[in-house]
Amino acid sequence: MPPDKQTLLRLFLGIPLPEELLEQALAAQALLKSLNPGIRTSWVRPVQMHLTLKFLGDTSLNRMQRMVPKLERVFAQFQPLGLNLSEPGVFPKPESAQVVFWGLTPEVELLAMHKELEKVLETLGFAREKRAYHPHLTLGRIRQKLEAPYRLPAFFSSERPASVWEAGQIELLQSELSSEGSRYTCLHRFRLG
């Protein structure tokens, strides 16, 4: 049965990753585990990996339906993006790390698209992010207080053959929380260009 107009969906916009990059991410997780043995971490499963553009939160079906055509117009203005993963990192800092990520070289087009996205979403009642957009691929979430700084390699691979890719679509994803973790469902795909 389809949800009624009052049903709230937990939504976000993300860029899907190519299969080769998911394999690189698994190798990066293995390297991080070996550098930080014994640290309780919830590692992101490959099926959940994506580059988040904007977390929208609880959104009514009605609001989502009004949003989709506006986002179609935003994303049509931008050509497919050449994206490049760079160095590993943690939020907020190694001494009190909570999130382990693989950073992204901040491409001008991606930042311009994010800025336009924020502007359009604000007209629909979504709050602008207070923090600067820091594109990254989340690899894991640390589930304990650290006794020493989290150890990071200088880079994940000397060759990194799959760390550069062309992103040609954006996905509107629904996140459903359960005792087994989050499950993501793609509700709409937007093409760039």
Buried (B, 14 or more C-beta within 10 A) or exposed (E): EEEEEEEEBBBBBBBBBEEEBBEBBBEBBEBBBEEBEEBEBEBBEBEBBBBBBBBBEEBBBEBBEEBEEBBEEBBEEBEBBEBBBBBBBBBEEEEEBBBBBBBBBBBEBBEEBBEBBBEBBEEBEBEEEEEEBEBBBBBBBBEEEBEEEBBBEEBBEEEBEBBEBEBBBBBBBBBEEEEEEEEBEEBBEBEBE
